C-alpha cells in the first residue's frame, strides 16, 4: 500500500517516547543501579530521528507540490481573465464598492 511507510513513521514518532518511558520504568523497578535503558534510548533515538526526517521530507514535498499547483492555477487563470474595465462599471450593480486584495501577484 503506497504511503504505509510514511504512516508507520508518523505512528512511530508518537509510540517511541511512550515505549521508552515504559522501558525506563521497567529499568527503574528491576535494576536501579544498572542503566541498561540507555542503549534502548540510543537505538530508539536514532530510529526516531530517521522517522522524523521521513515525515518532514514528505511534508515539504506535499507543500512544494501544493505551491506549484497554486502557481500553475494562478498562471492559467491570469491568461483567461478579461482585461479590467474603466471605473465606470464600478457602481452599476447597486452594491457599495469594497476594495479587495488580489490573491495573485500582478
N, C-alpha and C positions, 0 to 999 in steps of 0.2 A: 504494500500500500504506500503510495507516494506521501511523503511528509511524516511518516510514522517515526523516523529517526529524530525529527525535529520535536515532535510531541513528546517522545521519551526524554529528550534533553530538557524540555521545559518542566516536565514532571520531576526529573532528577534534581533540578535546581531547588525544588521545594522539599523533596524527600531526603536528600543527602544530609542537610543540617539536622533533621529530626532523627535520622539513623545515627549520626554522630553523637547527638545528645544521649540517645539510648545507650550507645556503647560506652560513653563516659560514665553514666550511672552504673552500668554493669561493672566497669573497671573500679569505680569508687567503692562498690559494695564487696567485690570479691578480692581484690588485691590493691589496697590503697597505697602501699609503698612502692609498687612497681607499675609504672605508667605505660602499659602496652598500647593504650588507646592513641598514643601519639603517632604510631605507624598507620593506624586506620585513618587518623585525621590527615596524614600526609597523602595517602592514596586517594581518599575521598576529595581532598582539596584539589589535587591535580585533575581528577576526573570532573569535578565541579567547574574548574576553570575552562576546560575544553568544551563542556556543555554550554557554558556562558558564551564562549566565542562563537559556537554554532548558532545559538539563538540570536545574538546581536548581529551576526552576519546575515541571517535571514530577515531580520527586521530592517536592516539597512538596504538590503536588496528589494524588499517589498516597498519601502519608502521611495527608493530610486525609481522603481517601475511606476509607482503612483504619480510621482513628479513628472516623469516622461509622458505618461498618459494625459495629464493636465496640460502640459506644454503643447503636445500634439493636438489636443482638443481645442485649445485656445487659438492655435495657429490655423487650424482648419475653419473654425468659427469666424475668425477675423477675415478670411478670404471671401466668405459668402455674405458678410454683412453689407447692407447698403451704406452708402456714404451718409454722414449726418447732414440733416437739412438745416436751413437757417432758423433763427429764433422765432419766426412767425408761427410755427406749428406747436409751440410750447403750451399755450393756454387754450387750445381749441377743445379739449375734452371736458372742461369744466372742473377738473381736479387741480389742486394747487401744484405749483412747480416745486418739487422736492429735489434738492441736489443729491446726487448719488456718487458713490465711489466706484470707479471701474474695477472689475475683477481681473483684468489683464493689463499688462503694460503696453502702452501705445507708442 
